[in-house]
Every structure is written in C-alpha cells, then in structure tokens.
Amino acid sequence: MQTRFLRHVCSWMFGLSALAILALMAVAFADVMMRSFVRPLSGAFELTEVLVGVMVFAALPFVTLSGKHVKVSLLRSLVGKNVLVQGLLRWCSRVATGVLMAFLAYHLWALGTQFAQTNSRAVFADLPLAPFAYFAAVMCALSTLAALFSADGDELAEEK
C-alpha cells in the first residue's frame, strides 16, 4: 500500500522533472534566438540553474524508490552468495540513504526558511529562492521514505 502510494507520487514527480527538461530546452532556445538579435534573455542563466535543480530534485524520489542510485559493490564481492549478509548490506544501504536524505531535507528546509526571512531572490530573473529550497527539501523528505521501501535493481520494473 505505502509502496503503491509512493510509486504514484514519484511518477508525478518524474513527470515534473520531464517538464523541467522541456522548460530548459525552451529557455536555451529562446536565449540563443534572442542573442541573434542582440537581445539575450534576461536571467537565462539563473532560470537554467533553477530548472536544473527542479529537474534533479523532482526525479530524486523516483530514482530512490526504484533503487537506481549509483552503486559500488565492493562489499558484495567479499560476502559472496551469503543471502543473510547481502540482506544486511542492503538494509544498511537503505538506512544510510534515508539518513542522508533526511539530513539534506532538514538543511534545505532551514535554507528555505533563511531565504524566506531575507526575501532572497535571483538577481536577474527576480525569482524568489525560498520556494525552490522548500521544494528540494520536500523531495529529499520523500526520498527518505522511498529509501525505506526502495527496490533492489529491477524489482520495480518486474512488478508492473
């Protein structure tokens, strides 16, 4: 039940990530075209930075839930086919990922609060920065939950 709900939410976030990529393409295209007329898009660099952040953080819960983070299997080769030890390693990996994501969520939320209190804005694009920090914090919090229910490799694809 929880995994189905997380999968549904993560799918929507993955769609948001795809929309951010589309917006990135539009900003890059508009900036290049307007530079042809010596009128570059004001704030294009900042818009690109923010959209890349939205793209990465929106996809993070989906990547975490499907177990597709970069993995280094140094210890797995040492333990061989011992199922108990491999399960323990998998559990430790999930807990470590969850703790790291919770740590990031906490600090990104604090950064968003600081941005909100100081009314921090992007210099040229004049975008408020607090909502993006809060968004990143919420996505890291979702990733914390997803880490607890994450799949091993292609299990998520096989369930469908």
Sequence and secondary structure as in RCSB ss.txt:
>XXXX:A:sequence
MQTRFLRHVCSWMFGLSALAILALMAVAFADVMMRSFVRPLSGAFELTEVLVGVMVFAALPFVTLSGKHVKVSLL
RSLVGKNVLVQGLLRWCSRVATGVLMAFLAYHLWALGTQFAQTNSRAVFADLPLAPFAYFAAVMCALSTLAALFS
ADGDELAEEK
>XXXX:A:secstr
 HHHHHHHHHHHHHHHHHHHHHHHHHHHHHHHHHHHTT   TTHHHHHHHHHHHHHHHHHHHHHHTT S    HH
HHHHTT HHHHHHHHHHHHHHHHHHHHHHHHHHHHHHHHHHHHT B TTT  BSHHHHHHHHHHHHHHHHHHHT 
 STTHHHHH 
